[in-house]
Structures are given as structure tokens and as C-alpha cells.
Amino acid sequence: MDCPAAAGQRFTKEGEGWRLGWDAAAPCYKGLLAGASWAVELTEAEFHTFRRLAIEISQAMAAIASELMEAERLSCEAEADGLWLEAEGFPDAYKLRFILASGRRCEGEWEVGAAQQLIQAIHHVTLF
């Protein structure tokens, strides 16, 4: 199920402890990331970078799973264009944290359940 956001369209996906949004008509900050008690708007480039890094991290965590012992935790980081993302925990249950180091600078974090739902949702977002 893709969620296209063509010119002039907007969407919000959310669950317990997370929210993801897009407004193609917004003049500057088209993307939205939110946790249980925080929210930050992102430029189009920042949102695309976040989406790409989140998918890369989820794929890396899945790929590493076969190399770990059952109770072994891991940390995986990805960085690009002033955005840093980290997953920490087990390959199928991890927290997700980001730091935006450009412009207004901010950071956010999702606990395990929210992070898994956010990752699942971001895999289904297609922006044109």
C-alpha cells in the first residue's frame, strides 16, 4: 500500500507514539516527524533523506540478524546531508533516534513499538 503525495496533496500517518506527515503545498517545510510529545517539520530534502536512511537502517538491521546470538543487542547508524539516524536494540525490536544538524537543528526518538510502526509506514510512502 503506497501513500502517494502528488503536487498539492497531503497525508498524515500515525500510531501510538509516532506521526509522519507530508504537505506538498507547504512553501518550505513539507515533511513532519513526531513522537509522543514532540514534532518537527522538515524540508522536502530533509524528509527524503530521513526516509532513505530509515529504510537503509531497517534493511541493515534485518541483514545483521543472522549474525547475532539470540539475546545480542546492536546499534546501527546512518548519516547523510546533515541528518544522523541510529537504531539500537534487537534486529526486530529497536529504538530509533535522529539528529538534524542543519538549519534549525533538532533531535527526536521513538521507543521500540513506535519505531517499528514508523519504519513500516515509511516503507509505504511514495512521494512524487
DSSP file (Angstrom, degrees, kcal/mol; ACC not computed):
  #  RESIDUE AA STRUCTURE BP1 BP2  ACC     N-H-->O    O-->H-N    N-H-->O    O-->H-N    TCO  KAPPA ALPHA  PHI   PSI    X-CA   Y-CA   Z-CA
    1    1 A M              0   0    0      0, 0.0     2,-0.3     0, 0.0     0, 0.0   0.000 360.0 360.0 360.0 108.1    0.0    0.0    0.0
    2    2 A D        -     0   0    0    123,-0.1   123,-0.2     1,-0.0   122,-0.1  -0.667 360.0-147.8 -92.3 151.1    1.7    3.2   -1.2
    3    3 A C  E     -a  125   0A   0    121,-2.0   123,-0.8    -2,-0.3     2,-0.1  -0.792  20.7-160.1-116.6  85.3    0.7    6.6    0.0
    4    4 A P  E     -a  126   0A   0      0, 0.0     2,-0.4     0, 0.0   123,-0.2  -0.380  10.5-165.8 -70.1 143.1    1.4    8.9   -2.9
    5    5 A A  E     +a  127   0A   0    121,-1.1   123,-0.5    -2,-0.1     3,-0.1  -0.704  17.0 179.3-127.1  79.6    1.7   12.6   -2.3
    6    6 A A    >   -     0   0    0     -2,-0.4     3,-2.6     1,-0.2    18,-0.3  -0.195  49.6 -53.6 -73.6 171.6    1.5   14.2   -5.6
    7    7 A A  T 3  S+     0   0    0      1,-0.3    -1,-0.2   121,-0.1     3,-0.1  -0.168 129.7  13.2 -49.8 130.9    1.6   18.0   -6.0
    8    8 A G  T 3  S+     0   0    0      1,-0.3    -1,-0.3    -3,-0.1     2,-0.2   0.388 103.8 114.3  84.1  -4.3   -0.9   19.7   -3.8
    9    9 A Q    <   -     0   0    0     -3,-2.6    15,-2.6    14,-0.0     2,-0.3  -0.616  42.1-170.5 -99.4 159.8   -1.7   16.6   -1.8
   10   10 A R  E     +B   23   0B   0     13,-0.2     2,-0.3    -2,-0.2    13,-0.2  -0.978   4.5 179.8-143.1 157.9   -1.1   15.9    1.9
   11   11 A F  E     -B   22   0B   0     11,-2.3    11,-2.5    -2,-0.3     2,-0.4  -0.985  12.8-157.9-151.3 158.6   -1.2   12.9    4.2
   12   12 A T  E     -B   21   0B   0     -2,-0.3     2,-0.4     9,-0.2     9,-0.2  -0.986   7.2-172.4-138.0 130.7   -0.7   12.0    7.8
   13   13 A K  E     +B   20   0B   0      7,-3.3     7,-3.1    -2,-0.4     2,-0.3  -0.966  19.4 164.9-117.2 139.1    0.1    8.5    9.1
   14   14 A E  E     +B   19   0B   0     -2,-0.4     2,-0.3     5,-0.2     5,-0.2  -0.991  16.7 166.5-153.9 161.1    0.2    8.0   12.8
   15   15 A G  E >   -B   18   0B   0      3,-2.1     3,-1.6    -2,-0.3     2,-0.6  -0.833  59.9 -40.2-153.9-170.8    0.1    5.4   15.6
   16   16 A E  T 3  S-     0   0    0      1,-0.3   101,-0.1    -2,-0.3    20,-0.1  -0.501 128.6  -1.7 -68.0 112.9    0.8    5.3   19.3
   17   17 A G  T 3  S+     0   0    0     -2,-0.6    19,-0.5    18,-0.2     2,-0.3   0.536 123.2  70.0  87.8   7.9    3.9    7.4   19.9
   18   18 A W  E <   -BC  15  35B   0     -3,-1.6    -3,-2.1    17,-0.2     2,-0.3  -0.997  47.0-178.4-154.1 155.9    4.6    8.4   16.3
   19   19 A R  E     -BC  14  34B   0     15,-1.7    15,-1.9    -2,-0.3     2,-0.4  -0.970   4.6-169.4-154.1 143.9    3.3   10.5   13.4
   20   20 A L  E     +BC  13  33B   0     -7,-3.1    -7,-3.3    -2,-0.3     2,-0.3  -1.000  16.8 174.6-136.1 129.4    4.5   11.0    9.8
   21   21 A G  E     -BC  12  32B   0     11,-2.3    11,-2.1    -2,-0.4     2,-0.3  -0.943  17.4-169.4-141.3 161.4    3.2   13.7    7.6
   22   22 A W  E     -BC  11  31B   0    -11,-2.5   -11,-2.3    -2,-0.3     2,-0.4  -0.982   4.7-178.7-149.3 135.0    3.6   15.4    4.2
   23   23 A D  E >   -B   10   0B   0      7,-2.5     3,-1.6    -2,-0.3   -13,-0.2  -0.852   5.7-171.1-135.5  98.8    2.1   18.5    2.7
   24   24 A A  T 3  S+     0   0    0    -15,-2.6   -14,-0.1    -2,-0.4    -1,-0.1   0.730  85.8  57.3 -63.5 -23.3    3.3   19.1   -0.9
   25   25 A A  T 3  S+     0   0    0    -16,-0.3    -1,-0.3     5,-0.1   -15,-0.1   0.574  78.1 113.3 -85.7  -9.4    1.7   22.5   -1.0
   26   26 A A    <   -     0   0    0     -3,-1.6     4,-0.1     1,-0.1   -18,-0.1  -0.381  68.2-134.7 -64.3 139.7    3.7   23.8    2.0
   27   27 A P  S    S-     0   0    0      0, 0.0    -1,-0.1     0, 0.0     3,-0.1   0.835  84.9 -11.2 -68.6 -33.4    6.1   26.6    1.0
   28   28 A C  S    S+     0   0    0      1,-0.2     2,-1.0    15,-0.1    16,-0.6   0.639 127.0  52.0-132.3 -56.1    9.1   25.3    2.9
   29   29 A Y        +     0   0    0      1,-0.2    14,-0.3    14,-0.2    -1,-0.2  -0.766  53.8 159.4 -99.1  96.2    8.6   22.6    5.5
   30   30 A K        +     0   0    0     -2,-1.0    -7,-2.5    12,-0.5     2,-0.2   0.742  54.2  64.7 -88.8 -26.1    6.7   19.8    3.6
   31   31 A G  E     -CD  22  42B   0     11,-2.6    11,-2.6    -9,-0.2     2,-0.4  -0.642  60.3-160.4-103.4 157.7    7.5   16.9    5.9
   32   32 A L  E     -CD  21  41B   0    -11,-2.1   -11,-2.3     9,-0.3     2,-0.4  -0.997   7.9-178.4-137.7 131.7    6.6   16.2    9.5
   33   33 A L  E     +CD  20  40B   0      7,-2.6     7,-2.8    -2,-0.4     2,-0.3  -0.987  16.5 171.6-122.0 138.4    8.1   13.8   12.1
   34   34 A A  E     -CD  19  39B   0    -15,-1.9   -15,-1.7    -2,-0.4     5,-0.2  -0.998  17.3-167.2-148.6 150.9    6.6   13.5   15.5
   35   35 A G  E     -C   18   0B   0      3,-2.1     3,-0.3    -2,-0.3   -17,-0.2  -0.364  55.8 -68.7-114.1-161.9    6.9   11.4   18.7
   36   36 A A  S    S+     0   0    0    -19,-0.5   -18,-0.1     1,-0.2   -19,-0.1   0.852 129.8   9.8 -63.5 -36.0    4.6   11.1   21.7
   37   37 A S  S    S+     0   0    0    -20,-0.1     2,-0.3     0, 0.0    -1,-0.2   0.100 122.7  54.9-135.7  24.5    5.4   14.6   22.9
   38   38 A W        -     0   0    0     -3,-0.3    -3,-2.1     2,-0.0     2,-0.3  -0.980  49.9-173.2-152.0 160.5    7.3   16.4   20.2
   39   39 A A  E     -D   34   0B   0     -2,-0.3     2,-0.3    -5,-0.2    -5,-0.2  -0.980   1.0-172.2-154.2 149.4    7.1   17.3   16.5
   40   40 A V  E     -D   33   0B   0     -7,-2.8    -7,-2.6    -2,-0.3     2,-0.3  -0.993  18.3-136.1-144.7 138.4    9.4   18.8   13.9
   41   41 A E  E     -D   32   0B   0     -2,-0.3     2,-0.3    -9,-0.2    -9,-0.3  -0.733  22.8-157.9 -92.1 144.7    8.8   19.9   10.3
   42   42 A L  E     -D   31   0B   0    -11,-2.6   -11,-2.6    -2,-0.3   -12,-0.5  -0.886  17.8-114.5-121.2 150.5   11.3   19.0    7.7
   43   43 A T     >  -     0   0    0     -2,-0.3     4,-2.5   -14,-0.3     5,-0.2  -0.277  41.8-100.6 -68.7 168.8   12.1   20.4    4.3
   44   44 A E  H  > S+     0   0    0    -16,-0.6     4,-2.4     1,-0.2     5,-0.2   0.923 125.0  48.2 -58.7 -45.1   11.5   18.2    1.3
   45   45 A A  H  > S+     0   0    0      1,-0.2     4,-2.3     2,-0.2    -1,-0.2   0.901 111.7  49.3 -64.5 -41.4   15.2   17.3    1.0
   46   46 A E  H  > S+     0   0    0      2,-0.2     4,-2.8     1,-0.2    -1,-0.2   0.906 111.3  49.6 -63.9 -41.3   15.4   16.5    4.8
   47   47 A F  H  X S+     0   0    0     -4,-2.5     4,-2.7     2,-0.2    -2,-0.2   0.918 111.3  48.3 -64.9 -43.4   12.3   14.3    4.6
   48   48 A H  H  X S+     0   0    0     -4,-2.4     4,-2.4     2,-0.2    -1,-0.2   0.906 112.9  48.9 -62.8 -41.1   13.6   12.4    1.6
   49   49 A T  H  X S+     0   0    0     -4,-2.3     4,-2.7     2,-0.2     5,-0.2   0.924 111.2  49.5 -64.9 -44.2   16.9   11.9    3.4
   50   50 A F  H  X S+     0   0    0     -4,-2.8     4,-2.7     1,-0.2     5,-0.2   0.940 111.6  49.1 -59.2 -47.1   15.2   10.7    6.5
   51   51 A R  H  X S+     0   0    0     -4,-2.7     4,-2.1     1,-0.2    -2,-0.2   0.926 112.8  47.1 -59.2 -46.1   13.1    8.3    4.6
   52   52 A R  H  X S+     0   0    0     -4,-2.4     4,-2.4     1,-0.2    -1,-0.2   0.929 114.4  46.0 -62.8 -46.2   16.1    6.9    2.7
   53   53 A L  H  X S+     0   0    0     -4,-2.7     4,-2.7     2,-0.2     5,-0.2   0.885 110.5  53.5 -65.9 -38.3   18.2    6.5    5.9
   54   54 A A  H  X S+     0   0    0     -4,-2.7     4,-2.2    -5,-0.2    -1,-0.2   0.909 111.1  46.1 -62.8 -41.5   15.3    4.9    7.8
   55   55 A I  H  X S+     0   0    0     -4,-2.1     4,-2.2    -5,-0.2    -2,-0.2   0.918 112.5  50.7 -67.0 -42.7   14.9    2.3    5.0
   56   56 A E  H  X S+     0   0    0     -4,-2.4     4,-2.4     1,-0.2    -2,-0.2   0.915 111.4  48.2 -60.3 -43.3   18.6    1.7    4.9
   57   57 A I  H  X S+     0   0    0     -4,-2.7     4,-2.8     2,-0.2     5,-0.2   0.917 110.4  50.4 -65.7 -42.7   18.8    1.2    8.7
   58   58 A S  H  X S+     0   0    0     -4,-2.2     4,-1.8     1,-0.2    -1,-0.2   0.889 112.7  47.3 -64.1 -36.9   15.8   -1.2    8.7
   59   59 A Q  H  X S+     0   0    0     -4,-2.2     4,-2.2     2,-0.2    -1,-0.2   0.889 112.3  49.8 -68.9 -39.3   17.5   -3.3    5.9
   60   60 A A  H  X S+     0   0    0     -4,-2.4     4,-2.1     2,-0.2    -2,-0.2   0.909 109.7  50.8 -65.9 -42.1   20.8   -3.3    7.7
   61   61 A M  H  X S+     0   0    0     -4,-2.8     4,-1.0     1,-0.2    -1,-0.2   0.912 112.3  47.1 -62.3 -41.5   19.2   -4.4   11.0
   62   62 A A  H  < S+     0   0    0     -4,-1.8     4,-0.5    -5,-0.2     3,-0.3   0.896 111.7  50.7 -66.0 -40.1   17.5   -7.3    9.2
   63   63 A A  H  < S+     0   0    0     -4,-2.2     3,-0.5     1,-0.2    -2,-0.2   0.849 110.0  49.7 -67.1 -34.7   20.7   -8.3    7.4
   64   64 A I  H >X S+     0   0    0     -4,-2.1     3,-2.1     1,-0.2     4,-0.5   0.717  88.5  86.7 -76.2 -21.4   22.7   -8.4   10.6
   65   65 A A  G >< S+     0   0    0     -4,-1.0     3,-1.3    -3,-0.3    -1,-0.2   0.830  83.4  54.7 -51.2 -41.7   20.1  -10.5   12.4
   66   66 A S  G 34 S+     0   0    0     -3,-0.5    -1,-0.3    -4,-0.5    -2,-0.1   0.664 104.4  56.4 -70.9 -14.6   21.5  -13.8   11.2
   67   67 A E  G <4 S+     0   0    0     -3,-2.1    -1,-0.2    -4,-0.2     2,-0.2   0.528  95.7  83.4 -91.6  -7.9   25.0  -12.9   12.6
   68   68 A L  S << S-     0   0    0     -3,-1.3     2,-0.1    -4,-0.5     6,-0.0  -0.630  77.9-116.9-102.3 154.1   23.8  -12.3   16.2
   69   69 A M    >   -     0   0    0     -2,-0.2     3,-1.6     4,-0.1    -1,-0.1  -0.439  45.4 -97.3 -75.4 163.2   23.1  -14.6   19.1
   70   70 A E  T 3  S+     0   0    0      1,-0.3    -1,-0.1    -2,-0.1    -2,-0.1   0.848 120.9  34.2 -55.9 -43.2   19.5  -14.6   20.3
   71   71 A A  T 3  S+     0   0    0      2,-0.1     2,-0.4    19,-0.0    -1,-0.3   0.244  89.6 123.2 -98.9  13.4   19.9  -12.1   23.2
   72   72 A E    <   -     0   0    0     -3,-1.6     2,-0.2     1,-0.0    -4,-0.1  -0.624  46.4-155.3 -83.4 129.1   22.5   -9.9   21.5
   73   73 A R        -     0   0    0     -2,-0.4     2,-0.3    17,-0.1    17,-0.2  -0.610  12.5-170.7 -95.4 159.3   21.7   -6.2   21.0
   74   74 A L  E     -E   89   0C   0     15,-3.0    15,-2.7    -2,-0.2     2,-0.4  -0.953  17.9-141.7-146.1 167.1   23.2   -4.0   18.4
   75   75 A S  E     -E   88   0C   0     -2,-0.3     2,-0.4    13,-0.2    13,-0.2  -0.995  16.3-174.1-130.7 136.6   23.4   -0.4   17.3
   76   76 A C  E     -E   87   0C   0     11,-2.7    11,-2.9    -2,-0.4     2,-0.3  -0.999   4.6-167.3-134.9 132.4   23.4    0.7   13.7
   77   77 A E  E     -E   86   0C   0     -2,-0.4     2,-0.3     9,-0.2     9,-0.2  -0.881   8.0-177.5-121.5 151.4   24.0    4.3   12.4
   78   78 A A  E     -E   85   0C   0      7,-2.5     7,-3.0    -2,-0.3     2,-0.3  -0.988   7.4-176.2-143.1 145.8   23.4    6.1    9.1
   79   79 A E  E     +E   84   0C   0     -2,-0.3     2,-0.3     5,-0.2     5,-0.2  -1.000  12.2 147.9-147.2 141.6   24.3    9.7    8.2
   80   80 A A  E >   -E   83   0C   0      3,-2.3     3,-1.9    -2,-0.3   -27,-0.1  -0.905  64.1  -0.2-168.1 143.0   23.8   11.9    5.2
   81   81 A D  T 3  S-     0   0    0      1,-0.3     3,-0.1    -2,-0.3    21,-0.1   0.811 129.2 -45.3  47.1  46.4   23.2   15.6    4.4
   82   82 A G  T 3  S+     0   0    0      1,-0.2    19,-3.9    19,-0.1     2,-0.4   0.640 115.9 109.8  77.3  14.0   23.2   16.8    8.0
   83   83 A L  E <   -EF  80 100C   0     -3,-1.9    -3,-2.3    17,-0.2     2,-0.4  -0.989  45.1-170.5-127.0 128.0   20.9   14.1    9.2
   84   84 A W  E     -EF  79  99C   0     15,-2.6    15,-2.3    -2,-0.4     2,-0.4  -0.942   4.1-173.1-117.7 137.7   22.0   11.3   11.5
   85   85 A L  E     -EF  78  98C   0     -7,-3.0    -7,-2.5    -2,-0.4     2,-0.4  -0.990   1.0-172.9-133.6 139.0   19.9    8.2   12.4
   86   86 A E  E     -EF  77  97C   0     11,-2.8    11,-2.5    -2,-0.4     2,-0.4  -0.998  10.2-163.1-135.8 135.5   20.5    5.4   14.9
   87   87 A A  E     -EF  76  96C   0    -11,-2.9   -11,-2.7    -2,-0.4     2,-0.4  -0.960  15.6-178.6-111.4 135.3   18.7    2.2   15.6
   88   88 A E  E     +EF  75  95C   0      7,-1.9     7,-2.8    -2,-0.4     2,-0.3  -0.983  41.1  39.1-140.7 126.2   19.5    0.5   18.9
   89   89 A G  E    S-EF  74  94C   0    -15,-2.7   -15,-3.0    -2,-0.4     5,-0.3  -0.999  96.1 -15.2 145.5-141.7   18.2   -2.8   20.2
   90   90 A F  E >   - F   0  93C   0      3,-2.5     3,-1.6    -2,-0.3   -17,-0.1  -0.652  66.8-106.4 -96.7 156.0   17.4   -6.2   18.7
   91   91 A P  T 3  S+     0   0    0      0, 0.0     3,-0.2     0, 0.0   -26,-0.1   0.786 121.6  32.7 -54.9 -29.0   17.1   -6.7   14.9
   92   92 A D  T 3  S+     0   0    0      1,-0.2     2,-0.2   -27,-0.1   -30,-0.0   0.357 127.1  39.0-109.4   5.3   13.3   -7.0   15.1
   93   93 A A  E <  S+F   90   0C   0     -3,-1.6    -3,-2.5     2,-0.1     2,-0.3  -0.693  75.8 143.9-156.1  94.9   12.7   -4.6   18.0
   94   94 A Y  E     -F   89   0C   0     18,-0.3    -5,-0.2    -5,-0.3     2,-0.2  -0.960  44.5-118.8-138.7 152.8   14.8   -1.4   18.2
   95   95 A K  E     -F   88   0C   0     -7,-2.8    -7,-1.9    -2,-0.3     2,-0.4  -0.517  28.0-145.6 -79.9 156.4   14.5    2.2   19.2
   96   96 A L  E     +FG  87 110C   0     14,-2.0    14,-3.0    -9,-0.2     2,-0.4  -0.994  18.2 178.5-129.5 133.4   15.1    4.8   16.6
   97   97 A R  E     -FG  86 109C   0    -11,-2.5   -11,-2.8    -2,-0.4     2,-0.3  -0.986   3.6-172.0-135.1 142.5   16.8    8.2   17.1
   98   98 A F  E     -FG  85 108C   0     10,-2.6    10,-1.8    -2,-0.4     2,-0.4  -0.962  11.2-161.3-133.8 154.5   17.7   11.1   14.8
   99   99 A I  E     -FG  84 107C   0    -15,-2.3   -15,-2.6    -2,-0.3     2,-0.7  -0.989   9.4-154.4-131.8 124.6   19.6   14.3   14.9
  100  100 A L  E     -FG  83 106C   0      6,-3.3     6,-1.5    -2,-0.4   -17,-0.2  -0.891  14.0-179.8 -96.5 115.3   19.0   17.0   12.3
  101  101 A A        +     0   0    0    -19,-3.9     2,-0.3    -2,-0.7   -18,-0.2   0.106  52.2  79.3-107.6  20.6   22.3   19.0   12.2
  102  102 A S  S >  S-     0   0    0    -20,-0.4     3,-1.8     4,-0.1     2,-0.2  -0.907  96.6 -16.3-124.5 156.1   21.3   21.6    9.6
  103  103 A G  T 3  S+     0   0    0     -2,-0.3   -21,-0.0     1,-0.3    -3,-0.0  -0.339 135.6   8.0  59.7-117.1   19.3   24.7    9.8
  104  104 A R  T 3  S-     0   0    0     -2,-0.2    -1,-0.3     2,-0.0    -3,-0.1   0.588  95.6-143.4 -79.0 -11.6   17.2   24.8   12.9
  105  105 A R    <   +     0   0    0     -3,-1.8     2,-0.3     1,-0.1    -4,-0.2   0.820  32.3 154.9  52.3 122.7   18.8   21.7   14.5
  106  106 A C  E     -G  100   0C   0     -6,-1.5    -6,-3.3    -4,-0.1     2,-0.3  -0.958  24.8-147.7-160.5 172.1   16.7   19.2   16.4
  107  107 A E  E     +G   99   0C   0     -2,-0.3     2,-0.3    -8,-0.2    -8,-0.2  -0.983  11.8 179.7-148.5 159.6   16.5   15.6   17.5
  108  108 A G  E     -G   98   0C   0    -10,-1.8   -10,-2.6    -2,-0.3     2,-0.3  -0.969   8.7-156.0-154.8 165.8   13.9   13.1   18.3
  109  109 A E  E     -G   97   0C   0     -2,-0.3     2,-0.4   -12,-0.2   -12,-0.2  -0.998   3.9-155.5-149.8 144.8   13.5    9.5   19.4
  110  110 A W  E     -G   96   0C   0    -14,-3.0   -14,-2.0    -2,-0.3   -92,-0.1  -0.982  22.4-127.5-120.9 134.9   10.9    6.7   19.1
  111  111 A E     >  -     0   0    0     -2,-0.4     4,-3.2   -16,-0.2     5,-0.3  -0.202  43.6 -83.9 -71.1 172.3   10.6    3.8   21.5
  112  112 A V  H  > S+     0   0    0      1,-0.2     4,-2.3     2,-0.2   -18,-0.3   0.876 125.3  42.5 -50.4 -56.5   10.6    0.2   20.2
  113  113 A G  H  > S+     0   0    0      1,-0.2     4,-1.8     2,-0.2    -1,-0.2   0.917 118.6  44.7 -61.3 -44.9    6.9   -0.1   19.3
  114  114 A A  H  > S+     0   0    0      1,-0.2     4,-2.7     2,-0.2    -1,-0.2   0.896 111.8  53.5 -66.4 -40.4    6.6    3.3   17.8
  115  115 A A  H  X S+     0   0    0     -4,-3.2     4,-2.6     1,-0.2     5,-0.2   0.907 108.0  50.1 -62.3 -41.7    9.8    2.9   15.8
  116  116 A Q  H  X S+     0   0    0     -4,-2.3     4,-2.1    -5,-0.3    -1,-0.2   0.902 113.1  45.9 -65.2 -40.4    8.6   -0.4   14.3
  117  117 A Q  H  X S+     0   0    0     -4,-1.8     4,-2.4    -5,-0.2    -2,-0.2   0.904 112.7  50.6 -67.6 -41.1    5.3    1.1   13.2
  118  118 A L  H  X S+     0   0    0     -4,-2.7     4,-2.7     2,-0.2    -2,-0.2   0.927 110.8  48.7 -61.5 -46.1    7.1    4.2   11.8
  119  119 A I  H  X S+     0   0    0     -4,-2.6     4,-1.4     1,-0.2    -1,-0.2   0.916 111.4  50.1 -60.7 -44.0    9.5    2.1    9.8
  120  120 A Q  H  X S+     0   0    0     -4,-2.1     4,-0.5    -5,-0.2    -1,-0.2   0.921 113.3  46.2 -61.3 -43.2    6.7    0.0    8.5
  121  121 A A  H >< S+     0   0    0     -4,-2.4     3,-1.3     1,-0.2     4,-0.2   0.900 108.2  55.1 -67.0 -40.6    4.8    3.2    7.4
  122  122 A I  H >< S+     0   0    0     -4,-2.7     3,-0.9     1,-0.3    -1,-0.2   0.784  99.1  62.1 -68.2 -25.2    7.8    4.9    5.8
  123  123 A H  H 3< S+     0   0    0     -4,-1.4    -1,-0.3     1,-0.2    -2,-0.2   0.767 106.1  47.9 -66.2 -23.8    8.3    1.8    3.6
  124  124 A H  T << S+     0   0    0     -3,-1.3  -121,-2.0    -4,-0.5     2,-0.6   0.333  87.2 102.9-102.1   6.3    4.9    2.5    2.1
  125  125 A V  E <   -a    3   0A   0     -3,-0.9     2,-0.5  -123,-0.2  -123,-0.1  -0.805  45.9-177.6 -93.7 125.4    5.3    6.2    1.5
  126  126 A T  E     -a    4   0A   0   -123,-0.8  -121,-1.1    -2,-0.6     2,-0.5  -0.988   5.4-166.5-122.6 122.7    5.9    7.2   -2.1
  127  127 A L  E      a    5   0A   0     -2,-0.5  -121,-0.1  -123,-0.2    -2,-0.0  -0.925 360.0 360.0-110.6 131.0    6.5   10.9   -2.9
  128  128 A F              0   0    0   -123,-0.5  -122,-0.1    -2,-0.5    -1,-0.1   0.404 360.0 360.0 -98.4 360.0    6.4   12.1   -6.5
